[in-house]
Amino acid sequence: MATIYEFGPFRLETDAGTLFRDAEPLALGGRAVSLLRLLLEQAGKPVAKDALMEAAWPGLAVEESNLTVQIAALRRTFADFEGGSGWIETLPRRGYRYVGPPAAALFDGSRQTLLPSAPSDKPSIAVLPFSNLSGDPAQDYFSDGVTEDVITELSRFRSLFVVARHSSFVYRARSSDIREVGRQLGVRYVVEGSARRIEKRVRVTVQLLDAASGFSLWTERYDRELEDIFAIQDEIVGRIVSALPGRVEDAGREIARGKQTSNITAYDLVLLGNERWRQLTVTSMDDARGCFTRAVGLDPAYARAHANIAWTIVCAAFLESPAAPSLDDARHEIEIALDLDENDAWSHGVFAQLLFLQNRDQEAETHFKRALALNPNDADVAAAFANILVYWGHWRDALAWIRSAKRLNPFPPNIYHWYHALALYSARDYEQAIKVLREARSSDRWSHALLAACYAQTDRPSEADVEVRAFIRERGLELSERGEALPVNTLELARTRAARYRDPVDRDHFLDGLRKAGLSDGRADVA
């Protein structure tokens, strides 16, 4: 059974590889967690350097300085607590010893339930899509990529509330009053800018605005070589954080940027691939995977490219593409990505969803927790976690997470409404589920199915019939494109989705609504 250690205000879940302070997960690297686990197991006793290095870097020959760096990270984590910086004692030329508060060892069943943080008075900020001033619309992906990278890096600051990309990009090519943008997105600060790429040079202009007054707090222009784009992004993030009132203490902190590539062509291919996969079609996933694969060919150590290859395979599996590559291929790529950069929140989020598809739920939960600890502002990971929690039978927690995701992403993609409604269906709150589904800008086949089930559960047969026919029609077209025939038992159209529920009671509840709506053992009339 997995061991959990509680000491002072901290809690280490060894199976999840996550350290909590009270109920909040902390962004601590996997190697530091491995060291802490061994020190707690041997609390009060000396632990040799060799033993510690083997725990954190099994089978690898590494410099002792790497151990020093990880111990320093642990001490910084504890330093905010009185006397915490002295909890790990250095034994000169020998090793280290844990001498902090007594560590109580617990076992499974007492694991920390991870819930989103309550809304707070954190400085709130949105980054609007940078304008493309190159004169070539085909370069939109580059200015979008710069914007997204700035959003991602700002999101790593736990002390900030950062609006998700999808909601910020609602304002693309729109001239909006900053005060109105702030009101609509629920933020106090707004960043806007432009990017112009000409051959091997790039010019980026950016300003930070107070959304309450519309006044500029900081403006800067960067005119550099294209290969300096990552340094520009880091400088922008640092200057924004230091300009926010009360955030000066964060300005000098080293930004935990994901490990980037030195190959600009590889970076370009990843930006192009990102533009493709967001179309969320089987064809676009294939195109995106091609871009990411070419990026890896140019730079095999580019962690994000490996992670994105895995992501396109995971998406294809969720889209039920018959031509989707093997999930084992995705696992190979995501493991490479995490070997290259174990602190990348995006990679942990991808791995979590892959592990769910492979029915490895405890490991999936571990990586969801890790992703959300590393980037608490990632609305997409929060929403995906909500979806998976429904299939695990934890609809109450799912509702908390999808509401948190919608706060971060106030103009959410349609898939968020599906996740939300699915949790409400499990809660038997059918009327609210209908209301949420009707908020979507368009309905896909599964939205029609869930609406049909909700209407049937509330004794509205005529509305259920309209939706179930739409589901059968669209699902039938999907099968036809694959060369598959419509099954005689139309309930089979929903079996693959129902199979995601781990509890047979939840699975039967999902199918029961569809059965009441009209899916049956006979061939349906779809005319």
N, C-alpha and C positions, 0 to 999 in steps of 0.2 A: 504494500500500500504506500501511496505517496506520503511524504513527510512534509509538514508545515511547521515552521519555526516562528514563534512570536517573541519579540524582545522589545522592550520599551514601546514606542508607538508604531513599531514596524512589524511586518508580517511577510515572511518569505514562503511562497508556494513553490516547492522544488519542482513539481511536475510541470507547472506552467512557466517556470523560469522567470517569475515575476515577483518583484519586491513592492509591497504596498506600504504607504504611510497612512495609518488609519484606513479609510476605504479607497484611497487614491493610489492607482498604480504609478510607479516611478520609472522614468526612462533610464534604465540601467542596462548596460550591455550584457550579452550572454556570458562572456568570459568573467566579468566582475561578479555575476550571479553565481557562477561555478565556484569561484574563490570564496565567496561569502558562505556558500553552502558547506564547504569543507571546514572553514573556520568555525562555523556554528556547530557542526558535528563534533568538533574537537574543542569546544569552548573551554577556555582556561588552560589548554595544553598547547605547547609549542607545535607548530606545523612547519616542516622544513620547506625551503624554497622549491626543491625538486618536486615534492608532493603537490605543492600548489600549482606549479607550472604544468605538471602532468594532468591535473584536474581541469585546467583552463585550456590547455593546448595538447590534448592527448595525441601521443605519437609524433609530435612535431618538435623540432629543435628551434627554439626561439631565444632571443637575447633576454637577459635578466631585466633589462630596462622595461620590457613589456609588462612584466609582473609589477614593477614599481608604478607604472602608469595606471594599472587597474586598481591597485591598492589605494592610490591617491583618489581615484574616482569614488571608491567606497567611502573614504574618509570625508570627501566633499558632500556625499549624500547624507552622512550622519551629522555633519558639522552644524546644521541649523538647530539641532537638539542639544541642550546643555550638557557639556562634557563629551558630546558625540565624536568629536575629532580624535579623541583618545581611546575609542573603543577597540581599535586594532593596534596592538602594540608591536613595534619593531624589535626583533631580537637580532642584534648586529651579527652579520655573517652566518646566521642560522635560518631565520625565517620570520614568521609572524604569529601572533596569538590574539584571539578574541578575548577581551576583558571587559566587555560592556555589560548591560543588564542581563540577568539570567534569561536564557533562551528556552522557552517551553516547547517541547516537541509534541505536535498534534498529528492526527492522521485524517485520511479522507473522510468526508462528511462534514468537515468544518471549513471547507474552502470558502474563500471570500466571493460573494456574489458581486459581480462587477456591474455597476450602474453608472449612468452619465452624471457628470457634475451638475449641480443645480445652477440655474442662471445667476450670474454674479455681476459685480460692477467692474469687471475687467475692461480695459480699453478695447473698444470694438472698432474693426477696420475692414474695409472692402477695397480690393484692387480691381479697378475697371480695366477692360481689355485695352492694351496699348494700341494706339493707331499705327497702321502700316503706312509710312511715308515714303516707301520706296518707289511708288508709282506703278507697282506690279501687283495686282490682286493675288497672283500665285504665291506671293511672299507672305500672305496673311498668316500662314502656319508658323512663320518665324516669330512675328510679333506676338502671336498667341502663346507660343512656347515660352518666350521671355516673361510674359505676364504670369503664366502658370507656374514657372519656376519661382518667381517672387512670392506668389501666394503660398506655395509649398514651404518655402524657407521661413516665411512669417508664421506659418501654422505650427512650426516646431516650438515656438515660445508658448509655454503653458499659461503664461500670465496675460496672453492676448486672446481675444475672441475674433476669429478671422472667418469672414463669409466665404463660402465655397465657390469654386470656379463657375459652376453652372449658373448660379444666381448673378454673379458679377457680369457674366457674358451676356446676360439679357440686355445690357446697355451697349452692346456692340453697335457701332455706326449710328448711335443716337446722341443727339445733343440734349443733355438733360441738366437741369438745375441741380447743383451739388447738394443743396439743402433738401430737395425732393428725393434724390438718390439716398441720402442718409436716412430719411424718414422711411422710405420703402424697404430698405435693407435692414433697418434697425441698428445703424452704426453711427459712431461719433466722428470717425475719420475716414477719408476716402483718398485713395492714391489713383492718379491718372498719369498717363504718359504716352510716349510714342517711340517707335523704333524704325530706323532706316538702315537697311543693309545694302551696301554698294561694294561689289566685288569682295575684297578682303578687309573691308572696314565696316564698322557699325557705329551709328550714332543713336544714343538713347537719351531721351529727355523725360524727367519724372518730377512730379510734385505731390506733396502731401497737403491735403486740405482739411480744414475743420468744417465738418458737415453742418454744424449748427449755425455758423456764420457765413460759410463759403470762403473764408479767408485762407490764403496760402500760408502754411507753416514752414515749408521748406521746398526749395526747387534746385535742381541740379541738371547739368547736361554732361554726358560722357561721350567723347569722341575717341574711339580706340580701334586697335586692330581686332578683327573678328575673334581671334583666338583668346582675347581677354574677356569674352562675354561672361564667363563664370565669375571672374573677379568683379566685374561691373555689378552683377546680380548680388553678390555678397555685400558690396559697398552700399547698394541701394537699401538692402534690408537693414544693415547696421545703422545707416543714417535715419531711416524711418523710425526704428525702435528708439534711437537716442533722442529723436525730436518729439516723441510722445510725452506729454506731461507725466512725471512720476516714473518714467521708464529708463532713466539715466543709468540705473544700476545694471540693466541688461545690455547696454550698448557695448561694453567691453567684453562681454561673454563670447567665447568662441562659438560660432554657429555650427551646429552639427550637420553640416551639409552632406547630402549623399555623395558618395564617391563618383565623381564625374569622369568623363573621358578627355583626353588631350587631343583627340581626333575630331575636328570640327565637322567633317563629313559624316562621321558616325552619329554625332549629336544631331545633325540635320536630319538624318534618316529616322532617328527616334522621334523627333518632332513631327515629321511627316506621318510616321506610323501612328502616333497619338491622334492625329487628325482623322486617320482612316478608321481606327477601331471605335471611335465615338459614334460612328454611324450605326453600330450595333446590328449589322447584317452579316450573314455567313460570308458573303463575298468580301465585305470590307475587312472582316477579321483575317481572311486569307491574305489580302493586300498588305495589311498592317504587319502580319507575321513575316512577310517577305522583307519589309523595310527593317524590322528588328533583326532578322537573321543576317542581312547584309551589314548592319551595324556591328554585330558580333564578329563577323568576318574581318572587319577593319580593326576592331579592338576587342579581343576575346576577354579582356578584363573589365568591360563596361557592364556593371551590375544591373543598371536599369534596363538595358537592352535584353539581357537574359530574363529578367523578371517580366518584361512585357511580352516576350515570346510565350512564357508560361501563361500570362493573363489571356492572350488571345485563344489559347487552347481551353482554358477554363470557361471563357465566355462561350466558345463554340459548344462546349458540353452543356452549359445552361440553356443555350439556344436549341439544343437537341439536334445539332447538325450531324447527319450520318457520316459525313466525310471528316469529322473532327479527328485530329491526331490523338494518339493515345495519351491518357492522363499520366502515364509513366514518363512520356516525353516532357510533359509540363513539370513533373516533379524533378526531373534531371536538371532542367533549366533554372527552376526556382532555388534548388539547393546550391547551384553554382552562384546565383545572385547573392544568396545569404552568406556563402563562404567569402565572397568578395566584400560584402558590406552587411554585417549582421545587425546594424542599427537602422536599416531602411524600413520605415513604417509601411510603405507601399508593398514591399516584398512580403512582409509578414501577413498583410491583408490578403494578398493573392494566395499565399500558401494556405491560409486558414480556409479559404473557399475551396481550394483543391482538396484539402484533407476531408472536408465535409463530403465532397462528391465521392471520396474513397471510403466513406463510412468510418473515418478515424476521428470521431467527434471530440475526444478529450484533447488530442493534439491540435485539432482545429481551434478549440476554445483557447488553448495556450497561445496560439499565434494571433488570434483576435485581440487578446489582452495585451500582447506585446505591441501590436500595431497601434492600439489606442493609447497605450502609455507613451509611445514614442511621438505620436502626433494626435493629440486630443481634439484637434480641429478638423480632422478628416471626416467630413460628412458622409462620403461614400462608404467608408469602412463602417461607420456607425450604422448606416442604413442596411448594409449587407449583414452585419451582425444581428440586427433586428430580424431580418428575414430568416436567418438560420435559427435564431432562438425560437421562432414560431414552430419550425419543423422539429425542434428538440422538445416542444411542449411547454416552453417558458414564455407564454404570450404576454404576461404582465411586464416582464423585463423587456420584451420586444417593443411594447408600446412606449416604454421610457426611452429606449434608444432611437426609435423612429421619430419621436417628438424632438429629441435632441438633434437628430440629423436635419430635421426641417427648420429648427432654429438657426443652424449653421447655413442652411441652404433654403432661404425663404421663397425662392422660385424654383422648386425642385423639379427634376425630371419625372416623367410619368411613372417610372418604376418605383419611386418612393411611395406613390399613392397605392400601388399594388401591395408593397410590403406592409403599409399601414393597414389597408383594408383586410389583408390576410390575417393580421394579428387580431383585428376587431372581430373577424369571423370566428376565430378560435375562442374569443371571449363571449361569443353568442350575442354580440352587439351588432346585429345585422343592419339596422337602420343607419347607424353611424358609418358602417362599412360602405353602404350604398352612397351616402353623402360624400365620403372620401373618394370613391371611385369616380363620381361625377365631377370631381375637381380636375381630373386629368383632361388634358387638351385633346386626346384621342384615345380610343379604346382598342387594345389588341385582343387576340383570341382569348388569352387568359383573363383579361378584365371582363370580357363577355361571360366567361364561365363563372367567375366569382359573383358577378352581378346576378346571373341566373340562379345560383345557389342561394344568394341572400334574398332575392325576391321569393323563391320557393319556400324558404324557411319562415317568411313573414306572410304566407298565404296570399301571394299576389301572382296567381298562375299566368295571367295574360302577359304581364311584363317579363316573367321568367321565361315564357315561351319565346318571346322576341329575342331575348339574349341567348338562350340555348341554341336557337337556330343559327344565330350569327356565329356562335362558337363552333358548331358543327360545320358550317360552311367554310369558315376560315381555317379551321384545323384540317378539314378535308382537302382544301387547296394546298396546304402545307405538305400533306402526305402525297398528294398527286405530283407535286414538284419533285419529290424524292422517288417517284415511281411506285408508291405504295397505294394499296386500295383502302377505301373506307371500311373499317371493320363492321361486321354485322352487329356486334354489341357496341353501341356508340359510347357506352361508359368506358370502354377501353381507350377512348381518345384522351381520357384524363388519368389513366393508370400511372403513367410515368411520373406525372407531377405528384400524384397522391403518394407514390412510393417514397418520396422524400421525407414524409412524416415518420418519425421513429416509433411513436406510440400507435398501435393499431386502433385505439379509440379515436385519436385525432384523424387518422387516415379514413376511418369509416365515417366520421362526421363530415369530412370534406366531400367524400363520394355520395353521402346521403343527400346533401343539398342538391347535387347535380342529378341524382336519380329522381328526386322530387320535381326537379325542373323539367324532366322529360328524357334524359338519357336512359336508355333501356337495353334490353337484350335483343330487340328487333332493329332492323335497319331503319334509320330515321328518314323521314321525308324532308328533304332540304330545299324543296322547290319554293 
